[in-house]
Each structure stands twice: as structure tokens, then as C-alpha cells.
Amino acid sequence: MKTSARNQLSGRINKVTRGMVNSEILVDIGKGVNINAVITNDSTTELDLKPDDEIIILVKASAVILFPGDTPVKSSCENMLMGRVREVRLGIVNAEVLLDLSGGKVMTAVVTKESIASLGVKEGMMCYGAFNAAQVILALPM
């Protein structure tokens, strides 16, 4: 499967909780790191999602918000993944930041160059990559 989403993380479904309209899907991507996804009940049924299924998580890099440091912060983002900044690729307007997560996974964030400067994001520092559960797209492995 080829997509334009920079973040493609594989994992296993831990829990499926159905609501009136949406389902919350909890996915373990390894090393005790979990990602919450919120999708419609119709999608949950169509994909036949259940605990222990393998799944691929897709998140656009532009949906990832950065929080520098290794202390958790309060946020409305359901997903806060801590990592070490592997690389900062500066462009004219935006920057691409690669975070090494536990378990050998990598998360990419695209933020403004101004944000990189004001937050002081540098290679080697600890940083949280955060995103909302509604920003997650789930896909079945081929």
C-alpha cells in the first residue's frame, strides 16, 4: 500500500469501543505505546475490526503537533508519543521533523520554520509528537 501519509505505523488492536456514531480503536504499536483512533461505526463494521487484528495507522505529518521536552503536557490531543528528534529538515517556510519513537518507529511532523525557532527544536532533544484520534486513518495490511 502506497499513500502520501508520512506516518504509517503498524500495530495490533487492543480494544474496540462502539459509541452511537463512532468507534474508538486502541492500537498497540509496540513497547507499550498505544494510539487511539476514532472512526465511524460503519467503517469499523466494514473493516470487521476486532481485538488482536493487525492494523496500519496513517497520520499526515501536518496533523502532528510538537511539544518539546520529556515531561508530559496537558493537551486535548488523545495521542502523545515521546521521541528523540532524529533530524530537522528546514525548508523556506516549513520544516520536517523526524522523531525516533520507542520500538524503532519513526514519526514525522511538518511545522512552520518559525515554530521550530520559537520552540527551540533541535536534533537529539526529546519531544512529543501529538495528534487527535480523529486524525487517524486505519488500513488493513495487504
N, C-alpha and C positions, 0 to 999 in steps of 0.2 A: 504494500500500500504506500503510495507516494502522496504526500499532502504538502501544502505550503506552511503548515503549523510547525514552528521551530521546535516546540516541545512535544515529544512523543515518548511517553513513559509507559512501560508495560507493568502489569501488576495482576493481582488476584482479588476478586470481590470478596470482602469480609461480610458485608451486610447490605440488604436491600430493604428500605423502609418506604412503603407506599403511603402517600397522602391522598388528598381529594383529587388533585390535579397532577402533582409531580411526585417523583420518587427521589429519595436521597440514596445514593450509592456510595458506600465506603469501600475504598480500594487500597490494599496494602501494596506499596511499590518496593518493599524490601527494607530490611534493617529497622523495622518498626515504624516506618514512615507511611502515614496514611493520607490519602487525598479524598476529599468529599466532592461529589458531583451531584448536581440536581438536574434531572431530565424529566420529560413528560412521562406519565404512566403509559401512554401509547408506545413511546419508544422503548420503555422497559419491557413491555409485553412483546413488541415486535422483535427485539433482540433476545428475548427469552432469558433475561439476566437473573442469575441466582448466585448465592454464595459459592465460592470456590471456583467460579468461572474465570478463565484468563481474559484480560481486557486490555485495551490500549487507550491511554488517556492523551488527548490532544488539547493543547493550550497555546493560543497565539502569544508570541513573545511580547506584543504590545499590551496584552492583558496583565502582564506580570508587573507588580509594584515592588520597588526595592525599599527595604528598611535596614540601613547599615547597623552593624553591631551583633553581638551574640546574646543579647538579652531580649526575650520576647516582648513585643509591644502590643498594646490593645488596638484592635482594628476590627472592622466589620468583615474582613476577609476570612472566609472559613478555612482557607489553606495558607499556612505559613511554613515554608520549608527553609531551614537554615542550611547555608552552604558557604564555601570559601570562594571568593572571587578568583577565578582562573585567569580571566582575560577581560580587558576593557578595550573595545574597538571603537575609537572615536571617528565619527563622520562629521560632515559640515554642520548638520542640525541635530542629528540623533546619535546615540551610542548604543552599541550592543554589548551586553554584559553576560558573561558565561559564569555560572555558579556550579561548582562541584558539590553535589549532594552526597549524603552517605550512600553506601552501596554502589558507588561507581556511576551514579546517574548524573546527568548534567541538565541544568535548567537555563534557558536563555531569556533575558529581558531586553526590551528595546525601550529606552527612555531618552528624554532630551539631553543634549550635551550640557545644557545649563543645570539640569538635575544632578548629573554626575559631579559637576563642580560644587554645587551647593551642599550635596550630601557627603562629599569627600570620598567617593567610591574609588578604591584603588585595588590593584591586584594583590592577592594574599590576605585581604581583610575578610572577616566574617560578615555575612549579610543574609537577611531573609528575603526570599522571593515569595510574594503573596499574590493570591488571586481568588476571586469569588467562585463558589461552587457552580454558579450558573454559567461561568465562562468555560467550563469543561465540556468537551465533546468526547463521547465514548465510542469506541470502534471495536469490533470483533477481529481477532487476529485471522489472517488469511491462511 
